[in-house]
Amino acid sequence: AVVSTQSIVGTNQIKNSVQRSIRTKLIGTYPNIEEYINDILPKKVALKVVKCHDHIELISTDTEPLFFKKRDGPYYPTLRLLHMYPNMLPKVQVDKGAIKFVLSGAHIMCPGLTSPGADLPVELPTDTPVSVHAEGKEYALAIGHMKMSCEDIKTINKGVGIDNVHYLNDGLWRIDL
C-alpha cells in the first residue's frame, strides 16, 4: 500500500450503521478478533474513513489508522494494530535472507518461505491475509496476501508466494493523520 500524508484525498466520519457492517465484515474475515473487536473498534468512538490515491481506503480513529483496503479487496489490519493483537492473522515466517527484501517492499518469494529458518503452516489457501514474521524476531515485519496455497509454495518453490501489502517503515507505518 503506497500511502503517505500527501496521498490523502478526503476524510469522512463513518455512520454507525456502516461501522456495524465493517465490524461484521472484519469478524467474518478475521474470526480471531471477535473477542477484541470492542477494544479495536469501540462502539462509542467516532471512526473515520480516510480516502487516499490509488483507491486505498483507511479506517481510523482521529489519530491512528487501524485497517486499510485497496479497491474492493479485503480489509487488512495495520502493522501497529497487528503488533497489539498478534493472533489476528495466520503467521508465516521468512528466513533471515529475506528480511532486507521484505523491508524494502518486495513480495515474498517461495524459496524464502521454504528454506531452513522459514516456517510455513500446514495449509493456508490462496487469498488469505497473513502476518509475515522473520526468523528470530518477535513482531511481524509485514502483512501479506497469499498468492499461492502453502502446498503450492512447498511443491512449486518458485516465484512470488505472498504479496507484500504493508511492511515496517512504509508510508502507512509513518502516516500522520
CYANA upper distance limits for C-alpha pairs under 8 A (distance plus 0.5 A):
  1 ALA  CA     56 ILE  CA      8.00
  1 ALA  CA     70 LYS  CA      8.26
  1 ALA  CA    165 VAL  CA      6.00
  1 ALA  CA    166 HIS  CA      6.30
  1 ALA  CA    171 GLY  CA      8.26
  1 ALA  CA    172 LEU  CA      7.62
  2 VAL  CA    170 ASP  CA      8.18
  2 VAL  CA    171 GLY  CA      6.62
  2 VAL  CA    172 LEU  CA      7.70
  3 VAL  CA      7 SER  CA      6.47
  3 VAL  CA      8 ILE  CA      8.34
  3 VAL  CA     52 CYS  CA      7.54
  3 VAL  CA     53 HIS  CA      8.20
  3 VAL  CA     56 ILE  CA      8.35
  3 VAL  CA    170 ASP  CA      8.47
  3 VAL  CA    171 GLY  CA      5.38
  3 VAL  CA    172 LEU  CA      5.74
  3 VAL  CA    175 ILE  CA      7.80
  4 SER  CA      8 ILE  CA      7.60
  4 SER  CA    171 GLY  CA      5.32
  4 SER  CA    172 LEU  CA      6.72
  4 SER  CA    174 ARG  CA      7.89
  4 SER  CA    175 ILE  CA      5.82
  4 SER  CA    176 ASP  CA      8.33
  5 THR  CA    175 ILE  CA      5.98
  5 THR  CA    176 ASP  CA      6.42
  5 THR  CA    177 LEU  CA      7.49
  7 SER  CA     52 CYS  CA      5.74
  7 SER  CA     53 HIS  CA      5.88
  8 ILE  CA     50 VAL  CA      7.35
  8 ILE  CA     51 LYS  CA      6.42
  8 ILE  CA     52 CYS  CA      4.76
  8 ILE  CA     53 HIS  CA      7.09
  9 VAL  CA     50 VAL  CA      8.09
  9 VAL  CA     51 LYS  CA      6.00
  9 VAL  CA     52 CYS  CA      5.56
  9 VAL  CA     53 HIS  CA      7.08
 10 GLY  CA     50 VAL  CA      6.42
 10 GLY  CA     51 LYS  CA      5.76
 10 GLY  CA     52 CYS  CA      7.61
 11 THR  CA     48 LYS  CA      7.06
 11 THR  CA     49 VAL  CA      6.23
 11 THR  CA     50 VAL  CA      4.96
 11 THR  CA     51 LYS  CA      6.67
 12 ASN  CA     48 LYS  CA      5.98
 12 ASN  CA     49 VAL  CA      5.91
 12 ASN  CA     50 VAL  CA      7.15
 13 GLN  CA     46 ALA  CA      7.31
 13 GLN  CA     47 LEU  CA      6.43
 13 GLN  CA     48 LYS  CA      4.81
 13 GLN  CA     49 VAL  CA      6.77
 14 ILE  CA     18 VAL  CA      6.81
 14 ILE  CA     19 GLN  CA      6.78
 14 ILE  CA     46 ALA  CA      7.65
 14 ILE  CA     47 LEU  CA      6.12
 14 ILE  CA     48 LYS  CA      5.80
 14 ILE  CA     49 VAL  CA      6.84
 15 LYS  CA     19 GLN  CA      6.68
 16 ASN  CA     20 ARG  CA      6.71
 17 SER  CA     21 SER  CA      6.97
 18 VAL  CA     22 ILE  CA      6.67
 19 GLN  CA     23 ARG  CA      6.65
 19 GLN  CA     47 LEU  CA      8.14
 20 ARG  CA     24 THR  CA      6.73
 21 SER  CA     25 LYS  CA      6.61
 22 ILE  CA     26 LEU  CA      6.57
 23 ARG  CA     27 ILE  CA      6.71
 23 ARG  CA     37 ILE  CA      7.89
 23 ARG  CA     41 LEU  CA      8.14
 24 THR  CA     28 GLY  CA      6.67
 25 LYS  CA     29 THR  CA      6.72
 26 LEU  CA     30 TYR  CA      6.25
 26 LEU  CA     31 PRO  CA      8.31
 26 LEU  CA     75 TYR  CA      7.69
 27 ILE  CA     31 PRO  CA      5.48
 27 ILE  CA     32 ASN  CA      8.08
 27 ILE  CA     33 ILE  CA      6.82
 27 ILE  CA     34 GLU  CA      6.13
 27 ILE  CA     37 ILE  CA      8.31
 29 THR  CA     74 PRO  CA      8.40
 30 TYR  CA     34 GLU  CA      8.23
 30 TYR  CA     88 MET  CA      6.90
 30 TYR  CA     89 LEU  CA      7.43
 31 PRO  CA     88 MET  CA      8.40
 32 ASN  CA     87 ASN  CA      7.29
 32 ASN  CA     88 MET  CA      5.88
 32 ASN  CA     89 LEU  CA      8.13
 33 ILE  CA     37 ILE  CA      6.19
 33 ILE  CA     88 MET  CA      6.22
 36 TYR  CA     40 ILE  CA      6.71
 37 ILE  CA     41 LEU  CA      6.21
 37 ILE  CA     42 PRO  CA      7.93
 38 ASN  CA     42 PRO  CA      5.18
 38 ASN  CA     43 LYS  CA      7.27
 40 ILE  CA     66 LEU  CA      8.44
 41 LEU  CA     45 VAL  CA      7.91
 41 LEU  CA     47 LEU  CA      8.45
 45 VAL  CA     61 THR  CA      8.03
 46 ALA  CA     61 THR  CA      7.25
 46 ALA  CA     62 ASP  CA      8.47
 47 LEU  CA     59 ILE  CA      7.37
 47 LEU  CA     60 SER  CA      6.19
 47 LEU  CA     61 THR  CA      5.48
 47 LEU  CA     62 ASP  CA      7.80
 48 LYS  CA     58 LEU  CA      8.48
 48 LYS  CA     59 ILE  CA      6.29
 48 LYS  CA     60 SER  CA      5.73
 48 LYS  CA     61 THR  CA      6.57
 48 LYS  CA     62 ASP  CA      7.71
 49 VAL  CA     57 GLU  CA      7.11
 49 VAL  CA     58 LEU  CA      6.07
 49 VAL  CA     59 ILE  CA      5.29
 49 VAL  CA     60 SER  CA      6.87
 50 VAL  CA     57 GLU  CA      6.16
 50 VAL  CA     58 LEU  CA      5.42
 50 VAL  CA     59 ILE  CA      6.92
 50 VAL  CA     60 SER  CA      7.75
 51 LYS  CA     55 HIS  CA      7.78
 51 LYS  CA     56 ILE  CA      6.66
 51 LYS  CA     57 GLU  CA      5.16
 51 LYS  CA     58 LEU  CA      6.96
 52 CYS  CA     56 ILE  CA      5.63
 52 CYS  CA     57 GLU  CA      6.48
 52 CYS  CA     58 LEU  CA      8.34
 54 ASP  CA     70 LYS  CA      8.16
 55 HIS  CA     70 LYS  CA      6.15
 55 HIS  CA     71 ARG  CA      5.70
 56 ILE  CA     68 PHE  CA      7.52
 56 ILE  CA     69 LYS  CA      6.24
 56 ILE  CA     70 LYS  CA      4.93
 56 ILE  CA     71 ARG  CA      6.79
 57 GLU  CA     68 PHE  CA      6.03
 57 GLU  CA     69 LYS  CA      5.94
 57 GLU  CA     70 LYS  CA      6.85
 57 GLU  CA     71 ARG  CA      8.21
 58 LEU  CA     65 PRO  CA      6.75
 58 LEU  CA     66 LEU  CA      7.74
 58 LEU  CA     67 PHE  CA      6.21
 58 LEU  CA     68 PHE  CA      4.78
 58 LEU  CA     69 LYS  CA      7.16
 59 ILE  CA     65 PRO  CA      6.42
 59 ILE  CA     66 LEU  CA      6.20
 59 ILE  CA     67 PHE  CA      5.62
 59 ILE  CA     68 PHE  CA      6.61
 60 SER  CA     64 GLU  CA      6.00
 60 SER  CA     65 PRO  CA      4.59
 60 SER  CA     66 LEU  CA      5.68
 60 SER  CA     67 PHE  CA      7.50
 61 THR  CA     65 PRO  CA      6.97
 61 THR  CA     66 LEU  CA      7.97
 62 ASP  CA    177 LEU  CA      7.64
 63 THR  CA    176 ASP  CA      8.05
 63 THR  CA    177 LEU  CA      5.94
 64 GLU  CA    177 LEU  CA      7.41
 65 PRO  CA     78 THR  CA      7.45
 65 PRO  CA    177 LEU  CA      8.34
 66 LEU  CA     77 PRO  CA      6.38
 66 LEU  CA     78 THR  CA      6.04
 66 LEU  CA     80 ARG  CA      8.36
 66 LEU  CA     81 LEU  CA      6.61
 67 PHE  CA     75 TYR  CA      6.43
 67 PHE  CA     76 TYR  CA      5.82
 67 PHE  CA     77 PRO  CA      4.80
 67 PHE  CA     78 THR  CA      5.94
 68 PHE  CA     75 TYR  CA      5.82
 68 PHE  CA     76 TYR  CA      5.84
 68 PHE  CA     77 PRO  CA      6.98
 68 PHE  CA     78 THR  CA      7.44
 69 LYS  CA     73 GLY  CA      6.36
 69 LYS  CA     74 PRO  CA      6.36
 69 LYS  CA     75 TYR  CA      5.18
 69 LYS  CA     76 TYR  CA      6.65
 70 LYS  CA     74 PRO  CA      8.13
 76 TYR  CA    129 PRO  CA      7.74
 76 TYR  CA    143 ILE  CA      8.38
 77 PRO  CA     81 LEU  CA      6.65
 77 PRO  CA     82 LEU  CA      6.73
 78 THR  CA     82 LEU  CA      6.71
 78 THR  CA    143 ILE  CA      8.46
 78 THR  CA    166 HIS  CA      7.96
 78 THR  CA    172 LEU  CA      8.24
 78 THR  CA    173 TRP  CA      8.13
 79 LEU  CA     83 HIS  CA      6.49
 79 LEU  CA    140 ALA  CA      7.82
 79 LEU  CA    141 LEU  CA      8.26
 79 LEU  CA    142 ALA  CA      7.47
 79 LEU  CA    143 ILE  CA      7.54
 79 LEU  CA    166 HIS  CA      7.89
 79 LEU  CA    167 TYR  CA      7.77
 79 LEU  CA    168 LEU  CA      7.73
 79 LEU  CA    173 TRP  CA      7.68
 80 ARG  CA     84 MET  CA      7.16
 80 ARG  CA    173 TRP  CA      7.94
 81 LEU  CA     85 TYR  CA      6.79
 82 LEU  CA     86 PRO  CA      5.60
 82 LEU  CA     87 ASN  CA      8.30
 82 LEU  CA     88 MET  CA      7.20
 82 LEU  CA     89 LEU  CA      8.44
 82 LEU  CA    140 ALA  CA      8.21
 83 HIS  CA    139 TYR  CA      6.85
 83 HIS  CA    140 ALA  CA      7.49
 86 PRO  CA    139 TYR  CA      8.37
 89 LEU  CA    129 PRO  CA      7.34
 89 LEU  CA    130 VAL  CA      5.87
 89 LEU  CA    131 SER  CA      6.10
 90 PRO  CA    129 PRO  CA      8.03
 90 PRO  CA    130 VAL  CA      5.66
 90 PRO  CA    131 SER  CA      6.49
 91 LYS  CA    120 LEU  CA      8.31
 91 LYS  CA    121 PRO  CA      8.00
 91 LYS  CA    130 VAL  CA      6.30
 91 LYS  CA    131 SER  CA      5.30
 91 LYS  CA    132 VAL  CA      6.61
 91 LYS  CA    133 HIS  CA      7.48
 92 VAL  CA    113 LEU  CA      8.24
 92 VAL  CA    118 ALA  CA      8.35
 92 VAL  CA    119 ASP  CA      6.37
 92 VAL  CA    120 LEU  CA      5.64
 92 VAL  CA    121 PRO  CA      7.18
 92 VAL  CA    130 VAL  CA      7.33
 92 VAL  CA    131 SER  CA      6.74
 92 VAL  CA    132 VAL  CA      5.69
 92 VAL  CA    133 HIS  CA      6.60
 93 GLN  CA    113 LEU  CA      7.13
 93 GLN  CA    117 GLY  CA      8.37
 93 GLN  CA    118 ALA  CA      5.54
 93 GLN  CA    119 ASP  CA      5.23
 93 GLN  CA    120 LEU  CA      6.87
 93 GLN  CA    132 VAL  CA      6.23
 93 GLN  CA    133 HIS  CA      5.10
 93 GLN  CA    134 ALA  CA      5.80
 93 GLN  CA    135 GLU  CA      6.79
 94 VAL  CA     98 ALA  CA      6.68
 94 VAL  CA     99 ILE  CA      7.77
 94 VAL  CA    112 GLY  CA      5.92
 94 VAL  CA    113 LEU  CA      5.59
 94 VAL  CA    117 GLY  CA      7.51
 94 VAL  CA    118 ALA  CA      5.02
 94 VAL  CA    119 ASP  CA      7.15
 94 VAL  CA    132 VAL  CA      7.62
 94 VAL  CA    133 HIS  CA      6.80
 94 VAL  CA    134 ALA  CA      5.55
 94 VAL  CA    135 GLU  CA      6.61
 95 ASP  CA     99 ILE  CA      7.69
 95 ASP  CA    112 GLY  CA      6.19
 95 ASP  CA    113 LEU  CA      7.29
 95 ASP  CA    115 SER  CA      7.28
 95 ASP  CA    116 PRO  CA      7.42
 95 ASP  CA    117 GLY  CA      5.27
 95 ASP  CA    118 ALA  CA      5.03
 95 ASP  CA    134 ALA  CA      6.67
 95 ASP  CA    135 GLU  CA      5.79
 96 LYS  CA    117 GLY  CA      7.62
 96 LYS  CA    134 ALA  CA      6.97
 96 LYS  CA    135 GLU  CA      6.14
 97 GLY  CA    112 GLY  CA      7.85
 98 ALA  CA    102 VAL  CA      6.66
 98 ALA  CA    108 ILE  CA      8.17
 98 ALA  CA    112 GLY  CA      6.34
 99 ILE  CA    103 LEU  CA      6.63
 99 ILE  CA    134 ALA  CA      6.98
100 LYS  CA    104 SER  CA      6.79
101 PHE  CA    105 GLY  CA      7.05
101 PHE  CA    106 ALA  CA      5.90
101 PHE  CA    107 HIS  CA      8.49
102 VAL  CA    106 ALA  CA      5.53
102 VAL  CA    107 HIS  CA      7.09
102 VAL  CA    108 ILE  CA      7.19
102 VAL  CA    141 LEU  CA      8.22
102 VAL  CA    142 ALA  CA      7.74
102 VAL  CA    164 ASN  CA      7.84
102 VAL  CA    167 TYR  CA      7.72
103 LEU  CA    141 LEU  CA      7.63
103 LEU  CA    142 ALA  CA      8.14
103 LEU  CA    167 TYR  CA      6.58
103 LEU  CA    168 LEU  CA      6.81
103 LEU  CA    169 ASN  CA      8.21
105 GLY  CA    164 ASN  CA      7.01
105 GLY  CA    166 HIS  CA      8.22
105 GLY  CA    167 TYR  CA      7.13
105 GLY  CA    170 ASP  CA      8.34
106 ALA  CA    164 ASN  CA      6.98
107 HIS  CA    160 VAL  CA      6.82
107 HIS  CA    161 GLY  CA      8.29
107 HIS  CA    162 ILE  CA      6.61
107 HIS  CA    163 ASP  CA      5.33
107 HIS  CA    164 ASN  CA      5.23
108 ILE  CA    112 GLY  CA      7.33
108 ILE  CA    113 LEU  CA      8.20
108 ILE  CA    160 VAL  CA      6.23
108 ILE  CA    161 GLY  CA      6.38
108 ILE  CA    162 ILE  CA      5.55
108 ILE  CA    163 ASP  CA      6.80
108 ILE  CA    164 ASN  CA      7.09
109 MET  CA    113 LEU  CA      7.52
109 MET  CA    158 LYS  CA      7.51
109 MET  CA    159 GLY  CA      6.00
109 MET  CA    160 VAL  CA      4.80
109 MET  CA    161 GLY  CA      5.77
109 MET  CA    162 ILE  CA      7.37
110 CYS  CA    114 THR  CA      6.91
110 CYS  CA    153 ILE  CA      6.05
110 CYS  CA    154 LYS  CA      7.95
110 CYS  CA    157 ASN  CA      5.43
110 CYS  CA    158 LYS  CA      5.93
110 CYS  CA    159 GLY  CA      6.46
110 CYS  CA    160 VAL  CA      6.41
110 CYS  CA    161 GLY  CA      5.47
110 CYS  CA    162 ILE  CA      8.38
111 PRO  CA    115 SER  CA      6.42
111 PRO  CA    157 ASN  CA      6.21
111 PRO  CA    158 LYS  CA      7.15
112 GLY  CA    118 ALA  CA      7.20
113 LEU  CA    118 ALA  CA      5.62
113 LEU  CA    119 ASP  CA      6.88
113 LEU  CA    120 LEU  CA      6.94
113 LEU  CA    153 ILE  CA      8.28
114 THR  CA    118 ALA  CA      6.33
114 THR  CA    119 ASP  CA      7.49
114 THR  CA    120 LEU  CA      7.72
114 THR  CA    153 ILE  CA      8.18
114 THR  CA    154 LYS  CA      6.83
114 THR  CA    157 ASN  CA      7.82
117 GLY  CA    135 GLU  CA      6.32
118 ALA  CA    134 ALA  CA      8.30
118 ALA  CA    135 GLU  CA      7.00
120 LEU  CA    150 CYS  CA      7.35
121 PRO  CA    150 CYS  CA      7.50
122 VAL  CA    150 CYS  CA      7.26
122 VAL  CA    151 GLU  CA      8.10
123 GLU  CA    149 SER  CA      7.53
123 GLU  CA    150 CYS  CA      5.86
123 GLU  CA    151 GLU  CA      7.07
124 LEU  CA    128 THR  CA      7.32
124 LEU  CA    146 MET  CA      8.47
124 LEU  CA    149 SER  CA      6.10
124 LEU  CA    150 CYS  CA      5.98
125 PRO  CA    146 MET  CA      7.79
125 PRO  CA    148 MET  CA      7.62
125 PRO  CA    149 SER  CA      5.01
125 PRO  CA    150 CYS  CA      7.32
126 THR  CA    146 MET  CA      5.58
126 THR  CA    147 LYS  CA      5.91
126 THR  CA    148 MET  CA      5.39
126 THR  CA    149 SER  CA      5.19
127 ASP  CA    145 HIS  CA      6.33
127 ASP  CA    146 MET  CA      5.42
127 ASP  CA    147 LYS  CA      6.54
127 ASP  CA    148 MET  CA      8.15
128 THR  CA    145 HIS  CA      6.17
128 THR  CA    146 MET  CA      5.72
129 PRO  CA    143 ILE  CA      7.66
129 PRO  CA    144 GLY  CA      6.21
129 PRO  CA    145 HIS  CA      4.98
129 PRO  CA    146 MET  CA      6.83
130 VAL  CA    143 ILE  CA      6.31
130 VAL  CA    144 GLY  CA      5.64
130 VAL  CA    145 HIS  CA      6.53
130 VAL  CA    146 MET  CA      7.61
131 SER  CA    140 ALA  CA      6.53
131 SER  CA    141 LEU  CA      8.44
131 SER  CA    142 ALA  CA      6.82
131 SER  CA    143 ILE  CA      5.37
131 SER  CA    144 GLY  CA      6.85
132 VAL  CA    140 ALA  CA      5.89
132 VAL  CA    141 LEU  CA      6.46
132 VAL  CA    142 ALA  CA      5.49
132 VAL  CA    143 ILE  CA      6.12
132 VAL  CA    144 GLY  CA      6.99
133 HIS  CA    137 LYS  CA      7.35
133 HIS  CA    138 GLU  CA      7.95
133 HIS  CA    139 TYR  CA      6.95
133 HIS  CA    140 ALA  CA      4.88
133 HIS  CA    141 LEU  CA      6.10
133 HIS  CA    142 ALA  CA      7.53
134 ALA  CA    138 GLU  CA      8.40
134 ALA  CA    140 ALA  CA      7.61
134 ALA  CA    141 LEU  CA      7.37
141 LEU  CA    167 TYR  CA      6.26
141 LEU  CA    168 LEU  CA      5.99
142 ALA  CA    164 ASN  CA      7.26
142 ALA  CA    165 VAL  CA      7.98
142 ALA  CA    166 HIS  CA      6.03
142 ALA  CA    167 TYR  CA      4.51
142 ALA  CA    168 LEU  CA      6.72
143 ILE  CA    164 ASN  CA      6.69
143 ILE  CA    165 VAL  CA      6.30
143 ILE  CA    166 HIS  CA      5.71
143 ILE  CA    167 TYR  CA      6.81
144 GLY  CA    162 ILE  CA      6.29
144 GLY  CA    163 ASP  CA      5.76
144 GLY  CA    164 ASN  CA      5.03
144 GLY  CA    165 VAL  CA      5.81
144 GLY  CA    166 HIS  CA      7.54
145 HIS  CA    162 ILE  CA      5.90
145 HIS  CA    163 ASP  CA      5.53
145 HIS  CA    164 ASN  CA      7.17
145 HIS  CA    165 VAL  CA      7.40
146 MET  CA    161 GLY  CA      6.81
146 MET  CA    162 ILE  CA      4.99
146 MET  CA    163 ASP  CA      6.90
147 LYS  CA    160 VAL  CA      7.66
147 LYS  CA    161 GLY  CA      5.85
147 LYS  CA    162 ILE  CA      5.65
147 LYS  CA    163 ASP  CA      6.94
148 MET  CA    152 ASP  CA      6.44
148 MET  CA    153 ILE  CA      6.64
148 MET  CA    161 GLY  CA      5.85
148 MET  CA    162 ILE  CA      7.51
149 SER  CA    153 ILE  CA      6.72
149 SER  CA    161 GLY  CA      8.43
150 CYS  CA    154 LYS  CA      6.74
151 GLU  CA    155 THR  CA      6.75
152 ASP  CA    156 ILE  CA      6.04
152 ASP  CA    157 ASN  CA      7.92
153 ILE  CA    157 ASN  CA      5.64
153 ILE  CA    158 LYS  CA      7.94
153 ILE  CA    161 GLY  CA      6.51
166 HIS  CA    170 ASP  CA      7.48
166 HIS  CA    172 LEU  CA      7.80
167 TYR  CA    173 TRP  CA      7.96
168 LEU  CA    173 TRP  CA      6.69
169 ASN  CA    173 TRP  CA      5.69
169 ASN  CA    174 ARG  CA      6.64
170 ASP  CA    174 ARG  CA      6.91
171 GLY  CA    175 ILE  CA      6.27
